[in-house]
Structure formats: C-alpha cells, structure tokens
Amino acid sequence: MDPKKVKWEQVEDAPKGVMVKTLWTDKKTGAVAALAKLPKGLHEARHKHPSDAHVLVLEGKLVDEKGNEIKKGMYWFVPAGVEHGNPSIDHAPEGCVAFIYFNGPPQ
C-alpha cells in the first residue's frame, strides 16, 4: 500500500485540523493503523481511548500532558483508559505527523 494514495480526513470529534490517513483496520477487533497529522498550535482537552495507543513520531514533535517532548523518531505509549491531553499545553508546537496504532477501536 502506498500511503501517498490515501486521502487525509478530518478526525470526527477532534479539534479542527487533526487529520488521519487510515492505512489498515481490523473489522473484527476495531484495531487501526494510521498516519495522524496534528496542526501547529494544537490544544487538546483531556480525553481517553478504549484501547492502547502506540505512537511513533515521523515529523515534528508532540508534547504530552506533562510537558514531555516526544521528538521525531521517538515512541509514545498511552494505555487504554488513561486520560491524556491538557488544554493549556501546545501539543504540537511545530505540527506533527505520526504513525499510530490502536489495538482496538480508538473511540
């Protein structure tokens, strides 16, 4: 599969500009592999997912709810049900593209 041929789509119920290219979905479990694009200046409310999130930053950087930087080439794991996000933090100061894998439905 060539990700360049997959269209970016706005993520439903996410802040404006949060885009995703879905690369693979398991219809039985709801697991998803995707590219995610986060806009520069993203402020995200506290939220959680019903499944584990595995994130590999490909471009730019992420900043977690505690202010830790996850830079290009770094991996970030968020367990299912754990709240993350902080509306007072810029979570993508440079913008960010990441590969993300959820082991079940992301929402």
Summary of the structure (lengths in Angstrom):
residues: 107
radius of gyration: 13.0
end to end distance: 24.7
largest distance: 37.8
contacts: 298
relative contact order: 0.28
helix: 3%
strand: 45%
